[in-house]
Amino acid sequence: MTDENRPRGAAPEEAVPDDVQEQAVPDETPDIYGAYPRLTDEQTAYLSGHGTRRSVVPGQVLIRDGVSPPDFFVVLSGSVAITEHHGTPDERLLRVHGPGRFLGELGLLQGQVAFYTAHAREAGEVLALPVDRLRALMARDPCLGDLVLRAYLGRRAQLVGGGVGFRILGSRYSPDTRRLREFAARNRLPHRWIDLEADQEAEALLRRVAVSPEDTPIVIWREHHVLRNPGNAELAQLIGLSPPMAPHSHCDLLVVGSGPAGIAAAVYGSSDGLTTTVVDTVAPGGQAGTTSLIENYFGFPAGIPGSELAERGMLQARKFGTQVRIPAEATSLEPGHGHYRVTFADGSETLCRTVVLATGAHYRRLDVPGMERLERTSVYYAATVYEARQCGAAPVAVVGGGNSAGQAVLFLAAWVPRVHLLIRGSYLGARMSRYLVDQIERHPRVSVLLDSELREVRGEDALRTIVVEHCRTGERRTLDACALFVFIGAKPCTDWLTGVLALDDRGFVLTGDEAEARAGHGVREGPGRGCLSLETTLPGVFAAGDVRSGSVKRVASAAGEGAMAIHHVHDRLARTAAPAHPSGAPPTPPTPPGPSAPFGRSAAPGGDPHVSASPAQPRHPRSRST
């Protein structure tokens, strides 16, 4: 492995001590892209001062699938096997780790259940650290933290790509099958889809679990656990995606939406010491999370998948203590005395002192004949690996002229033999970045249809062909396409805010001077209290990112607005004294980092979130009152 591909904090391979190299087991899984690094003697000694050495015997289980691992393990001697379906006829060996390796993957840091079993292959010794202690050590030692995090990200990617985890069995023509698959894919949950119509094992598996085809889709977890057409929340609870939301909770800051703006707000809010909760209906990332590769986001010259950017951001937010609730759909926002009450679709509610609205926008639907029939099977509003795998070896069509459409075209062209790009305008670069235009014009698998509009989609259970009309000549042509990708315009996710906040004529949230002009008399507290630049018509409620009227539709600007919103939050909290909890209970005093602060790091008040507060410097108060 080259130095530029090696995780920071890992010693070069030639610099690994000889005794560590000699201890490696012969059939050990090789280190691939930093997913399986070996700790140095110094790192192992550092961790040993905070953990417990344990002797293990062959077959002893250290991590069991379906259970949240309580400990972080380092192999000191012997070897450990990572298997799927452990103890069953379907048992499959996934990985082997020798001395100096550590166990676990991304779910360990997020509190999820394990998707595999780790057991000793031979007698040896391991070092065990409680997960909470590991998080604190990762925050204290950036090199160690970066090494573990990079490895865990790589391991999660391999689990997802390898079909490990729970199984979704259902028809490709079922809307609920697609819903479950999209939810799992968007949240990067290891799973495998078994096609009811095409996979030979489907019928035998249905007989084994005593389920009829009419009762699909089903989720099968650990052979004996079967969920029949579960909701997203039930699936999330099964694998511990996020802890269930309490019927009544309270916090300093509630962030609604976890796109780039929402994640940035959560990172800066929690790093400043505010009790912060972020909620999202489906998955982190927003529209950015559905982008296969973002090439123009600064700091990533090789580009970064939107889902990975979101995943890294959410880890950083959790690191500073952000509570994450997914899925959680906000349905109402009501002002109270010194707080806001946000209600969710499951009937739970949260009382918060401030709110950042970062619900973003979604692509508009096309109103053409046949679209409603095929919407749930062959029409997509994202282009990731999940969608690309559905296309097989048939042509696809993309509608749209912006950067999202351009990124989708280039990504899909690597999977299918032909991509038709339909643009209503006469110039490809009218709304698309030049770097995308240049790549599209040179790509042999992409055909660009300018001055063209979609007029009809045809097919019974799945899309077969599309009808395209030339805007100037009126000429129509029929093209083969097995899938349609739509990236046209944006509709803000603000239906639940109608009548609560001032919106513009397209439904985007008004902020700043425009909100001030629409706000009623007496809404602002204090003399001369004006509306802050990201503040809505309700004081203490801010909007950031795509949901805000007049925002710049870029990942960098959305993240910047999310960070800027926290500056406004502090201004709001400084102007309003923290009232007692509505129940009459006194505010909860500040608490030190613990399980709620996964990486255990605090920030200097109002300062750089990457700089820890020194012991002599008091931490920003964590007021839990509402």
C-alpha positions in Angstrom: 0.0 0.0 0.0 1.4 3.4 -1.0 2.0 6.1 1.7 -0.7 8.4 0.2 -3.3 5.6 0.7 -2.3 4.8 4.2 -4.4 6.2 7.1 -2.8 9.0 9.0 -1.4 7.7 12.3 -0.5 4.3 10.9 3.1 3.4 10.7 4.5 2.6 7.2 4.6 -1.1 6.5 8.4 -1.3 6.4 8.5 0.6 9.8 6.3 -2.0 11.6 8.4 -3.6 14.4 9.8 -7.1 13.4 8.1 -8.7 16.4 4.7 -7.5 15.3 5.2 -8.7 11.7 6.3 -12.2 13.0 3.1 -12.5 15.0 0.8 -12.1 12.0 -1.1 -15.3 11.2 -0.4 -16.8 7.8 -4.1 -16.6 6.5 -4.8 -13.2 7.9 -7.0 -10.9 5.8 -4.7 -8.4 4.1 -5.0 -4.7 4.9 -7.1 -3.2 2.0 -7.2 0.6 1.7 -6.6 1.0 5.5 -9.6 -1.1 6.5 -7.4 -3.6 8.5 -4.4 -1.7 9.9 -2.1 -3.1 12.6 -1.5 -1.0 15.7 2.0 -0.1 16.6 3.5 -1.3 19.9 3.2 2.3 21.2 -0.5 2.4 20.4 -1.2 -1.0 21.9 0.7 0.1 25.1 -1.3 3.3 25.2 -4.6 1.4 25.0 -3.4 -1.2 27.5 -3.3 1.4 30.2 -7.1 1.9 29.8 -8.3 -1.7 29.2 -8.3 -5.2 30.6 -6.3 -8.2 29.2 -8.4 -11.3 28.8 -7.4 -14.9 27.9 -9.6 -16.5 25.2 -10.0 -20.1 24.2 -10.9 -21.5 20.7 -14.5 -20.8 19.8 -15.0 -18.1 22.5 -17.4 -15.4 21.1 -16.2 -11.8 21.6 -18.8 -10.1 19.4 -22.2 -11.7 18.6 -24.4 -10.7 15.7 -27.6 -8.9 16.7 -26.1 -7.5 19.9 -24.4 -4.1 20.5 -20.8 -4.8 21.3 -20.0 -3.4 24.8 -16.2 -3.5 24.3 -13.5 -2.7 21.8 -11.1 -5.6 21.3 -7.4 -5.6 20.3 -5.9 -9.0 19.4 -2.7 -9.5 21.4 -2.0 -13.1 20.5 -3.7 -15.8 18.7 -6.3 -15.0 16.0 -9.9 -14.0 15.7 -12.4 -15.0 12.9 -15.2 -12.8 11.7 -18.1 -14.9 10.4 -21.6 -14.5 9.2 -24.4 -16.9 10.3 -22.2 -18.3 13.0 -23.1 -21.8 14.2 -25.5 -22.5 11.3 -25.1 -24.6 8.1 -24.8 -21.3 6.3 -21.8 -20.0 8.3 -19.4 -18.0 6.1 -15.9 -16.8 7.0 -15.5 -13.1 6.3 -12.2 -12.0 7.8 -9.3 -13.2 10.0 -7.4 -10.9 12.4 -4.1 -11.6 14.0 -2.0 -9.9 16.7 -2.0 -6.1 16.6 -5.4 -5.9 14.8 -8.5 -4.5 16.4 -12.1 -5.6 16.0 -15.3 -3.8 15.2 -16.7 -1.6 12.5 -18.7 1.7 12.2 -21.7 0.4 14.2 -19.5 0.1 17.3 -19.2 3.9 17.5 -22.8 4.5 16.6 -24.4 2.0 19.1 -25.7 -0.3 16.4 -25.9 -4.1 16.7 -23.2 -6.2 15.1 -23.8 -7.6 11.7 -21.4 -10.5 12.2 -19.9 -12.7 14.9 -16.2 -12.5 16.1 -14.8 -15.6 17.8 -11.4 -16.8 18.8 -9.9 -19.4 16.4 -7.1 -20.4 18.8 -6.1 -19.8 22.3 -4.7 -16.3 22.9 -5.1 -13.0 24.6 -7.2 -9.9 23.8 -7.3 -6.4 25.2 -10.8 -5.2 26.0 -11.8 -1.5 26.4 -15.4 -0.3 27.1 -16.7 1.5 24.0 -17.2 4.8 25.9 -13.6 4.8 26.9 -12.5 4.2 23.4 -14.5 7.2 22.2 -12.7 9.4 24.8 -9.3 8.1 23.8 -10.0 8.7 20.1 -10.9 12.3 21.0 -7.7 12.7 23.0 -5.4 11.1 20.4 -6.2 12.4 16.9 -3.8 9.9 15.2 -5.5 6.9 16.9 -8.9 8.3 16.3 -8.2 8.8 12.6 -6.8 5.3 12.3 -9.8 3.7 13.9 -12.3 5.9 12.1 -10.8 5.3 8.6 -10.7 1.5 9.3 -14.3 1.5 10.4 -15.5 3.5 7.4 -13.8 1.0 5.1 -15.1 -2.0 6.9 -18.7 -0.7 6.8 -18.3 -0.1 3.0 -17.1 -3.7 2.6 -20.0 -5.1 4.7 -22.5 -3.2 2.6 -20.9 -4.3 -0.7 -20.6 -7.9 0.5 -24.3 -8.4 1.2 -23.7 -9.1 4.9 -26.4 -8.4 7.4 -30.2 -8.7 7.3 -32.0 -9.8 4.2 -34.9 -8.1 2.4 -37.1 -10.6 0.5 -39.7 -9.1 -1.8 -40.8 -8.3 -5.3 -39.0 -5.8 -7.5 -42.4 -4.5 -8.4 -43.5 -3.9 -4.8 -43.4 -0.2 -3.6 -42.8 -1.5 0.0 -39.8 -3.6 -1.1 -38.3 -0.5 -2.8 -39.0 1.6 0.4 -37.2 -0.8 2.6 -34.3 -1.2 0.2 -33.9 2.6 -0.2 -34.0 3.1 3.5 -31.3 0.5 4.1 -29.2 1.8 1.2 -29.5 5.5 2.2 -28.5 4.7 5.8 -25.6 2.4 4.6 -27.0 -0.6 6.5 -25.4 -3.9 5.6 -28.1 -6.1 3.9 -28.9 -8.2 0.9 -32.0 -8.2 -1.3 -33.5 -11.4 -2.4 -35.7 -10.9 -5.5 -38.9 -12.8 -5.2 -39.2 -13.2 -9.0 -35.6 -13.9 -9.9 -33.6 -15.5 -7.0 -33.8 -19.2 -6.8 -33.4 -19.2 -3.1 -36.5 -17.1 -2.5 -39.0 -19.9 -2.6 -37.0 -22.2 -0.2 -36.4 -19.3 2.2 -40.1 -18.5 2.3 -40.9 -22.1 3.1 -38.3 -22.1 5.9 -39.8 -19.0 7.6 -43.4 -20.1 6.8 -44.3 -16.9 4.9 -46.4 -16.9 1.7 -45.4 -14.7 -1.3 -48.4 -12.5 -0.7 -47.1 -11.5 2.7 -43.8 -10.1 1.3 -41.8 -8.0 1.6 -40.2 -9.4 4.7 -37.0 -8.7 6.6 -35.1 -11.7 7.9 -32.5 -11.2 10.6 -30.5 -14.0 12.2 -32.6 -16.7 10.6 -35.3 -16.8 13.3 -36.3 -13.1 13.4 -38.8 -12.2 10.7 -40.5 -8.8 10.2 -43.5 -8.7 7.8 -43.5 -5.5 5.8 -42.0 -3.4 8.6 -42.1 0.3 8.7 -38.8 2.2 8.5 -38.9 2.9 12.2 -39.3 -0.8 13.1 -36.4 -1.7 10.9 -34.3 1.1 12.4 -35.1 -0.2 15.9 -34.2 -3.7 14.9 -30.6 -2.8 14.1 -30.2 0.0 16.6 -29.9 2.8 14.0 -30.8 5.3 16.6 -32.3 5.0 20.1 -36.1 5.2 20.2 -37.4 8.8 20.8 -38.8 9.3 24.2 -42.5 10.5 24.3 -41.3 13.8 25.8 -37.8 15.2 25.5 -36.2 18.6 25.7 -33.0 20.2 24.4 -31.3 23.5 23.8 -31.3 23.1 20.0 -33.4 20.9 17.7 -32.1 20.5 14.1 -34.8 19.3 11.7 -33.1 17.7 8.7 -29.7 16.2 8.3 -28.4 17.4 5.0 -25.1 19.4 4.9 -26.8 22.4 6.6 -28.3 20.3 9.4 -25.2 18.3 10.0 -23.1 21.4 10.2 -25.5 23.0 12.7 -25.4 19.9 14.8 -21.6 19.8 14.8 -21.2 23.4 15.8 -24.1 23.4 18.2 -23.0 20.4 20.2 -19.3 21.3 20.1 -20.3 24.6 21.7 -21.9 22.7 24.6 -25.5 23.0 23.6 -27.7 19.9 24.2 -28.4 19.2 20.5 -30.8 16.8 18.8 -30.9 16.2 15.0 -33.8 14.4 13.4 -34.5 13.3 9.8 -37.3 11.5 8.1 -35.2 9.0 6.1 -31.4 9.3 6.3 -28.5 11.7 6.7 -27.2 13.7 3.7 -30.3 15.2 2.1 -29.9 15.7 -1.7 -26.1 15.6 -1.3 -26.4 12.1 0.2 -28.0 10.9 -3.0 -25.1 12.2 -5.1 -22.7 9.5 -6.3 -19.6 11.8 -6.4 -19.2 15.5 -5.3 -16.1 16.7 -7.2 -16.3 20.5 -6.5 -16.4 20.5 -2.7 -13.3 22.1 -1.4 -10.8 19.8 0.4 -11.6 16.7 -1.6 -9.7 17.0 -4.9 -10.5 13.4 -5.9 -14.2 14.0 -5.0 -16.2 12.3 -2.3 -19.5 10.4 -2.4 -22.3 12.4 -0.8 -23.3 9.5 1.4 -19.7 9.3 2.8 -19.6 13.0 3.4 -22.9 12.8 5.3 -21.7 9.8 7.3 -18.5 11.5 8.3 -20.4 14.6 9.3 -22.8 12.6 11.4 -20.0 10.8 13.2 -18.5 14.2 14.0 -21.8 15.4 15.4 -22.1 12.3 17.5 -18.5 12.9 18.6 -19.6 16.1 20.3 -22.7 14.7 21.9 -25.4 15.2 19.3 -28.4 12.9 19.8 -29.5 11.5 16.5 -33.1 10.3 15.7 -33.7 8.6 12.4 -36.4 8.1 11.2 -38.4 10.9 12.8 -40.8 13.0 10.8 -41.6 16.4 12.2 -45.3 17.3 11.7 -45.9 20.5 13.7 -44.1 23.4 15.3 -45.8 25.4 18.1 -44.4 28.3 20.1 -44.7 28.2 23.9 -43.3 30.3 26.8 -39.6 30.4 26.2 -39.6 27.2 24.1 -41.0 25.5 21.0 -42.9 22.2 20.9 -42.1 20.0 17.9 -44.4 17.0 17.3 -43.5 14.0 15.3 -45.5 11.5 13.2 -45.1 8.8 15.9 -46.8 11.0 18.5 -43.7 11.9 20.4 -42.6 15.5 20.9 -39.6 17.6 21.8 -39.4 20.9 23.7 -36.5 23.0 22.6 -35.3 26.5 23.2 -34.2 27.0 19.6 -34.8 25.3 16.2 -32.8 25.2 13.0 -34.8 24.2 10.0 -32.7 22.3 7.5 -35.3 20.1 5.8 -33.9 21.0 2.3 -35.9 20.3 -0.8 -36.7 17.4 -3.1 -36.9 17.1 -6.8 -40.2 17.8 -8.5 -42.2 15.0 -10.1 -42.8 14.9 -13.8 -46.4 15.0 -14.9 -46.4 12.9 -18.0 -48.7 10.0 -19.1 -47.7 6.7 -17.5 -45.6 8.2 -14.8 -47.9 7.4 -11.9 -48.0 3.8 -12.8 -44.2 3.4 -12.9 -43.2 5.9 -10.2 -42.6 3.2 -7.6 -40.6 0.8 -9.7 -38.6 2.5 -12.5 -38.4 6.2 -11.6 -35.6 7.5 -9.4 -34.7 10.9 -7.8 -31.2 9.8 -6.8 -28.3 8.1 -8.6 -26.2 5.9 -6.2 -25.0 2.3 -6.3 -28.4 1.2 -5.1 -30.2 2.7 -8.1 -27.5 1.8 -10.6 -27.7 -1.9 -9.7 -31.4 -1.9 -10.6 -30.6 -0.9 -14.2 -28.8 -4.1 -15.4 -27.5 -3.8 -18.9 -30.2 -1.6 -20.5 -30.2 2.1 -21.4 -31.4 4.7 -19.0 -32.7 8.3 -19.3 -31.8 11.3 -17.1 -34.0 14.5 -17.1 -32.4 17.7 -15.9 -29.8 20.3 -16.7 -28.1 21.1 -13.4 -25.1 19.7 -11.6 -27.1 16.9 -9.9 -28.2 15.6 -13.4 -24.7 15.9 -14.7 -23.2 13.9 -11.8 -25.8 11.3 -12.2 -25.1 10.9 -15.9 -21.4 10.3 -15.4 -22.0 7.9 -12.6 -24.6 5.9 -14.4 -22.5 5.7 -17.6 -20.1 3.5 -15.7 -22.8 1.0 -15.1 -25.0 0.9 -18.2 -24.3 0.9 -22.0 -26.2 4.1 -22.8 -27.4 7.2 -20.9 -29.8 9.6 -22.6 -29.6 13.1 -21.1 -32.8 15.2 -21.8 -32.4 18.9 -21.5 -35.1 21.4 -22.2 -32.6 24.2 -23.0 -30.4 24.7 -26.0 -27.0 24.8 -24.2 -25.6 22.1 -21.9 -23.6 24.5 -19.8 -26.5 26.9 -19.0 -26.9 25.6 -15.4 -24.2 22.9 -15.2 -20.6 23.4 -14.1 -17.9 23.4 -16.8 -16.0 20.4 -15.5 -19.2 18.2 -15.8 -20.0 19.6 -19.3 -16.5 18.7 -20.5 -16.7 15.1 -19.2 -20.3 14.5 -20.5 -19.4 15.8 -24.0 -16.4 13.4 -24.2 -18.2 10.4 -22.8 -18.8 7.7 -25.4 -21.8 6.2 -23.6 -23.7 9.5 -23.1 -26.1 11.0 -25.7 -27.3 14.6 -25.0 -30.7 15.6 -26.3 -31.0 19.4 -26.3 -34.3 21.2 -26.7 -36.0 18.1 -25.7 -38.9 17.2 -23.2 -40.3 13.9 -22.0 -43.8 13.4 -23.2 -44.6 9.8 -22.2 -43.3 6.7 -20.4 -44.3 3.2 -21.4 -44.3 -0.1 -19.7 -46.6 -2.2 -17.5 -44.7 -3.3 -14.3 -41.5 -1.6 -15.3 -40.3 1.1 -17.7 -39.6 -0.1 -21.3 -39.5 3.0 -23.5 -39.8 6.8 -23.3 -41.3 9.3 -25.8 -39.2 12.4 -26.3 -40.3 15.6 -28.2 -38.0 18.2 -29.8 -39.3 21.5 -28.4 -38.7 23.5 -31.6 -39.6 21.1 -34.4 -42.3 19.0 -32.5 -40.7 15.8 -33.8 -41.2 12.8 -31.5 -38.9 9.8 -31.1 -39.1 6.7 -28.9 -36.1 5.5 -26.9 -35.4 2.3 -25.0 -34.9 2.9 -21.3 -35.3 0.7 -18.3 -35.1 3.5 -15.7 -35.8 7.2 -15.5 -33.8 9.6 -13.3 -35.4 12.9 -12.6 -33.5 16.0 -11.5 -35.8 19.0 -12.3 -36.4 21.9 -10.0 -36.7 21.7 -6.3 -39.8 21.7 -4.0 -39.0 22.7 -0.4 -40.0 20.3 2.4 -42.1 22.8 4.2 -45.7 21.5 4.0 -45.7 21.0 7.8 -44.8 24.7 8.3 -47.6 26.3 6.3 -49.4 28.8 8.4 -46.7 28.7 11.1 -43.9 30.6 9.3 -43.8 33.1 6.5 -43.0 31.3 3.2 -42.3 32.8 -0.2 -44.5 32.0 -3.2 -42.6 28.8 -3.9 -42.8 27.5 -0.3 -39.3 28.4 0.8 -38.8 29.8 4.3 -38.3 33.6 4.5 -35.5 34.8 6.7 -33.8 38.1 7.6 -35.2 41.3 6.3 -37.9 39.6 4.3 -39.1 37.8 7.4 -38.9 41.0 9.4 -41.2 42.7 7.0 -43.7 39.8 7.4 -43.4 39.4 11.2 -46.2 40.8 13.4 -45.8 43.6 15.9 -44.5 42.5 19.3 -42.9 39.3 18.0 -39.4 40.3 18.8 -38.4 40.7 22.4 -36.5 43.7 23.6 -36.1 47.2 22.1 -34.3 47.4 18.8 -34.4 43.6 18.4 -34.3 43.0 14.7 -34.5 39.8 12.7 -31.2 38.0 12.3 -30.1 37.1 8.8 -31.1 33.4 9.1 -34.0 34.0 11.5 -37.6 33.3 10.4 -40.7 35.1 11.5 -40.5 33.2 14.7 -37.7 34.4 17.1 -35.3 31.6 17.8 -36.3 29.6 14.8 -33.7 29.7 12.0 -33.5 28.3 8.5 -30.4 27.1 6.7 -29.6 25.5 3.4 -31.9 24.7 0.5 -35.1 25.2 2.5 -34.3 28.9 2.9 -35.6 31.4 0.4 -32.7 32.8 -1.6 -30.1 30.3 -0.6 -27.3 29.2 -2.9 -27.8 25.6 -3.8 -24.3 24.3 -3.1 -23.0 21.9 -0.4 -20.4 24.4 0.8 -22.9 27.2 1.3 -25.4 25.0 3.0 -22.7 23.8 5.5 -21.7 27.4 6.0 -25.3 28.5 6.8 -25.6 25.6 9.2 -22.6 26.9 11.1 -23.7 30.5 10.9 -27.1 29.5 12.3 -25.4 28.4 15.6 -23.9 31.9 15.9 -27.5 33.2 15.8 -28.6 30.6 18.3 -26.1 31.9 20.8 -27.4 35.4 20.2 -30.9 34.2 20.8 -30.0 32.3 24.0 -28.0 35.3 25.3 -31.0 37.5 25.0 -33.4 35.1 26.7 -32.9 33.8 30.2 -33.2 30.0 30.5 -36.6 29.4 32.0 -37.5 26.5 34.1 -38.7 23.3 32.5 -42.4 23.5 31.8 -43.1 20.8 34.4 -41.6 23.1 37.0 -38.5 21.1 37.5 -35.2 23.2 37.7 -32.8 23.2 34.8 -30.5 20.2 34.7 -26.9 21.2 35.7 -24.0 20.8 33.3 -22.8 17.2 32.9 -19.4 15.9 31.8 -19.1 14.0 28.6 -20.3 10.5 28.8 -22.3 8.1 26.7 -24.2 10.9 25.2 -20.9 12.4 24.0 -19.5 9.5 22.0 -16.0 10.8 21.5 -15.9 12.7 24.8 -14.5 15.9 23.5 -15.6 19.4 24.6 -14.9 22.6 22.9 -13.8 26.0 24.2 -16.9 28.2 24.5 -17.6 29.9 21.2 -14.3 28.8 19.9 -13.0 26.3 17.3 -14.7 23.0 17.8 -11.5 21.2 17.1 -9.8 22.8 20.1 -10.6 21.2 23.4 -11.2 23.4 26.4 -8.4 23.3 28.9 -9.1 22.1 32.5 -8.7 25.7 33.7 -11.2 27.0 31.3 -14.9 26.4 32.2 -16.9 24.5 29.6 -19.8 26.2 27.9 -22.9 25.5 30.1 -25.0 22.5 29.0 -28.3 23.8 30.1 -31.0 21.2 29.6 -33.9 23.5 30.5 -36.5 24.5 27.9 
